[in-house]
Amino acid sequence: RVRRHFLKGANAYAVAGAASVRSVRREVGNGAMVAPYPFTSVVESQLTGEAADRQQRDENLILCVGQFLPCKGIEVLLDAFAGMTSTEARLRIIGAGKRDGDLRNAVRKHGLSDRVETVSFVTPSDLVREYRHAGLLVLPSVQECWGLVVNEAAACGCPIVSTWGSGAAIEFLSSGYPQYLAEPGSAESLALVFESFLARPNEDKIAFSNYLRDKAASYTIENMVSAHLELFAEVLQ
């Protein structure tokens, strides 16, 4: 009721991603326009435009980018990683910042110090190199509105495993690769999705990379601006 109180009353709503339209429509009714836009942090010049090259990737390196907060699900990720049957896989977690010490303690608690590396911060250009090098990005969010790392990784052709807790993951994966979406908060579900991806043949991983690149190409700041301008023009005419 509180959410509906604050949302209702506008003539039009711009919402991040097509997957959000249905939930917003439930709150505001059918009288107003609800228009999706391609939410992103990527500009067209950042799109690599390169064919996916699996030989340049470290197939055993799993990348996670995010703060060490409960909503990000990193504790769940550590549980899932500890339960995986593959012992060759390695995990690099980037972005804990000032909480990197807490994250390292959690890694030790799970007995994963020899297989998990933590990096408190990297520059944007270094992060792009991480996306291009990793064999897989994982976003274990319990709940968050979007998850811009999905846009960034997809633009680099980095395969993605996530949960239904990320709006961006739903937007990018639900129609083409729903098998790579795990149950939020479930280490068992996330571990199964991990294992499913790692077991796929190389040609399937290349196809997944190309799918993500193609998807990311329409999620640019330029297209986001255009979608807003079109909505404004339609409302104001």
C-alpha positions as CSV (number, residue, x, y, z in Angstrom):
1,R,0.0,0.0,0.0
2,V,2.9,2.4,0.8
3,R,4.5,1.7,-2.6
4,R,1.3,2.1,-4.4
5,H,0.6,5.4,-2.6
6,F,3.9,6.9,-3.8
7,L,3.7,5.5,-7.3
8,K,0.2,6.2,-8.3
9,G,-0.9,9.5,-9.9
10,A,1.5,10.1,-12.8
11,N,0.4,10.1,-16.4
12,A,3.4,8.0,-17.5
13,Y,6.2,5.9,-15.9
14,A,9.7,5.2,-17.3
15,V,10.8,1.9,-15.9
16,A,14.2,0.2,-16.1
17,G,13.8,-2.8,-18.4
18,A,10.9,-4.5,-20.0
19,A,10.8,-7.1,-17.2
20,S,9.7,-4.3,-14.8
21,V,6.6,-3.3,-16.7
22,R,4.3,-5.9,-15.3
23,S,5.2,-5.3,-11.6
24,V,4.8,-1.5,-12.0
25,R,1.5,-2.0,-13.9
26,R,0.1,-3.9,-11.0
27,E,0.7,-0.9,-8.7
28,V,-0.4,1.9,-11.0
29,G,-3.3,0.3,-12.9
30,N,-4.0,0.4,-16.7
31,G,-4.7,4.2,-17.0
32,A,-1.2,5.4,-17.3
33,M,1.6,4.8,-19.8
34,V,4.3,2.4,-18.6
35,A,7.4,2.6,-20.9
36,P,10.6,0.6,-20.4
37,Y,14.0,1.9,-21.2
38,P,17.3,0.0,-21.5
39,F,18.9,0.9,-18.2
40,T,22.7,0.7,-18.3
41,S,26.1,2.3,-17.5
42,V,27.6,1.5,-20.9
43,V,28.1,4.0,-23.8
44,E,28.3,2.8,-27.4
45,S,32.1,3.4,-27.5
46,Q,32.6,0.9,-24.7
47,L,31.1,-2.0,-26.7
48,T,34.0,-4.2,-27.8
49,G,32.5,-5.4,-31.0
50,E,34.9,-8.3,-31.0
51,A,33.9,-11.9,-31.6
52,A,34.0,-14.0,-28.5
53,D,37.3,-15.7,-28.1
54,R,37.2,-18.4,-25.5
55,Q,41.0,-19.1,-25.8
56,Q,41.7,-15.6,-24.3
57,R,39.6,-16.4,-21.2
58,D,40.6,-18.3,-18.1
59,E,37.9,-20.9,-18.1
60,N,38.4,-21.8,-14.4
61,L,38.2,-18.2,-13.2
62,I,34.9,-17.1,-11.8
63,L,34.5,-13.3,-11.2
64,C,32.2,-11.6,-8.7
65,V,31.9,-7.8,-8.6
66,G,30.1,-6.2,-5.7
67,Q,30.1,-4.9,-2.1
68,F,30.2,-7.3,0.8
69,L,26.6,-6.6,1.9
70,P,23.8,-9.1,2.8
71,C,21.7,-8.1,-0.2
72,K,24.6,-9.0,-2.6
73,G,24.5,-12.6,-1.5
74,I,28.3,-13.1,-1.3
75,E,28.0,-15.3,1.7
76,V,25.6,-17.5,-0.3
77,L,28.2,-17.5,-3.1
78,L,30.9,-18.7,-0.8
79,D,28.6,-21.5,0.4
80,A,27.9,-22.5,-3.2
81,F,31.5,-22.4,-4.2
82,A,32.5,-24.5,-1.3
83,G,29.9,-27.1,-2.3
84,M,31.0,-27.4,-6.0
85,T,32.5,-30.6,-7.2
86,S,35.0,-28.9,-9.5
87,T,38.2,-28.3,-7.6
88,E,39.9,-26.4,-10.5
89,A,37.6,-23.4,-10.4
90,R,38.9,-20.3,-8.7
91,L,36.9,-17.3,-7.5
92,R,37.9,-13.6,-7.6
93,I,35.7,-11.2,-5.7
94,I,36.2,-7.5,-6.5
95,G,34.7,-4.4,-4.9
96,A,34.4,-5.0,-1.2
97,G,36.3,-1.8,-0.5
98,K,36.6,-1.0,3.2
99,R,34.9,-4.3,4.1
100,D,37.6,-6.4,2.3
101,G,38.9,-7.5,5.7
102,D,35.4,-8.8,6.7
103,L,35.2,-10.6,3.3
104,R,38.6,-12.3,3.8
105,N,37.5,-13.5,7.2
106,A,34.4,-15.0,5.6
107,V,36.6,-16.7,3.0
108,R,38.7,-18.2,5.7
109,K,35.6,-19.3,7.6
110,H,34.5,-21.3,4.6
111,G,38.0,-22.8,4.2
112,L,38.4,-21.3,0.8
113,S,41.6,-19.2,1.2
114,D,43.5,-21.2,-1.4
115,R,40.8,-20.9,-4.1
116,V,39.2,-17.4,-3.5
117,E,41.0,-14.1,-4.0
118,T,39.6,-10.8,-2.8
119,V,40.4,-7.4,-4.4
120,S,39.1,-4.3,-2.6
121,F,39.0,-2.0,-5.7
122,V,40.0,-1.8,-9.3
123,T,39.7,1.1,-11.8
124,P,37.0,1.0,-14.5
125,S,39.6,0.2,-17.2
126,D,41.0,-2.7,-15.1
127,L,37.5,-4.0,-14.5
128,V,36.9,-4.2,-18.3
129,R,40.1,-6.3,-18.5
130,E,38.7,-8.5,-15.7
131,Y,35.5,-9.1,-17.7
132,R,37.4,-10.0,-20.8
133,H,39.7,-12.4,-19.0
134,A,37.3,-14.3,-16.7
135,G,35.5,-17.4,-17.8
136,L,32.3,-16.5,-15.9
137,L,30.7,-13.6,-14.0
138,V,28.5,-14.5,-11.1
139,L,26.0,-12.1,-9.5
140,P,24.5,-13.9,-6.4
141,S,22.2,-11.1,-5.4
142,V,19.5,-11.9,-2.9
143,Q,17.6,-8.7,-3.9
144,E,18.6,-5.6,-5.8
145,C,16.8,-3.3,-8.3
146,W,19.1,-3.9,-11.3
147,G,22.8,-4.9,-11.2
148,L,24.9,-2.9,-13.7
149,V,27.7,-5.4,-13.7
150,V,25.5,-7.6,-15.9
151,N,25.5,-4.8,-18.6
152,E,29.2,-4.3,-18.3
153,A,30.1,-8.0,-18.4
154,A,27.7,-8.7,-21.3
155,A,29.3,-5.9,-23.3
156,C,32.6,-7.7,-23.0
157,G,31.0,-11.1,-23.9
158,C,31.7,-12.5,-20.4
159,P,29.2,-15.4,-19.6
160,I,26.9,-14.7,-16.7
161,V,25.4,-16.8,-14.0
162,S,23.0,-15.0,-11.6
163,T,19.9,-15.3,-9.5
164,W,16.4,-14.1,-10.0
165,G,17.3,-11.4,-7.4
166,S,18.8,-9.1,-10.0
167,G,16.6,-7.1,-12.4
168,A,19.4,-7.0,-15.0
169,A,19.9,-10.7,-14.9
170,I,16.2,-11.3,-15.4
171,E,16.2,-8.9,-18.3
172,F,19.3,-10.4,-20.0
173,L,18.9,-14.1,-19.3
174,S,15.2,-15.1,-18.7
175,S,14.2,-15.2,-22.4
176,G,17.3,-16.9,-23.8
177,Y,19.2,-18.6,-21.0
178,P,16.9,-19.1,-18.0
179,Q,18.9,-22.2,-16.9
180,Y,21.6,-19.8,-15.7
181,L,19.3,-18.1,-13.2
182,A,19.4,-19.6,-9.7
183,E,17.1,-19.2,-6.7
184,P,18.0,-16.1,-4.6
185,G,19.5,-17.0,-1.3
186,S,20.0,-20.7,-2.2
187,A,23.6,-22.0,-2.2
188,E,22.4,-25.3,-3.5
189,S,20.6,-23.8,-6.5
190,L,23.6,-21.5,-7.3
191,A,26.0,-24.4,-7.1
192,L,23.9,-26.4,-9.6
193,V,23.8,-23.5,-12.0
194,F,27.6,-23.2,-11.7
195,E,28.1,-26.8,-12.4
196,S,25.7,-26.7,-15.4
197,F,27.6,-23.9,-17.0
198,L,31.1,-25.3,-16.4
199,A,30.0,-28.6,-17.9
200,R,28.8,-27.1,-21.2
201,P,31.0,-27.6,-24.3
202,N,33.1,-24.8,-25.6
203,E,30.8,-24.0,-28.6
204,D,27.9,-23.5,-26.2
205,K,29.9,-21.0,-24.2
206,I,30.9,-19.1,-27.3
207,A,27.2,-18.9,-28.4
208,F,26.3,-17.6,-24.9
209,S,29.0,-14.9,-25.1
210,N,27.8,-13.8,-28.5
211,Y,24.2,-13.7,-27.3
212,L,25.2,-11.4,-24.4
213,R,27.2,-9.1,-26.7
214,D,24.2,-8.8,-29.0
215,K,21.9,-8.1,-26.0
216,A,24.2,-5.5,-24.5
217,A,24.4,-3.6,-27.8
218,S,20.9,-2.2,-27.4
219,Y,21.5,-1.4,-23.7
220,T,23.5,1.8,-24.1
221,I,23.2,5.3,-22.5
222,E,22.5,6.7,-26.0
223,N,19.5,4.3,-26.4
224,M,18.4,5.1,-22.8
225,V,18.4,8.8,-23.6
226,S,16.4,8.2,-26.8
227,A,13.8,6.1,-25.0
228,H,13.3,8.9,-22.5
229,L,13.0,11.5,-25.2
230,E,10.4,9.4,-27.0
231,L,8.4,9.0,-23.8
232,F,8.5,12.8,-23.1
233,A,7.4,13.6,-26.6
234,E,4.5,11.2,-26.5
235,V,3.3,12.5,-23.1
236,L,3.6,16.2,-24.0
237,Q,2.1,16.1,-27.4
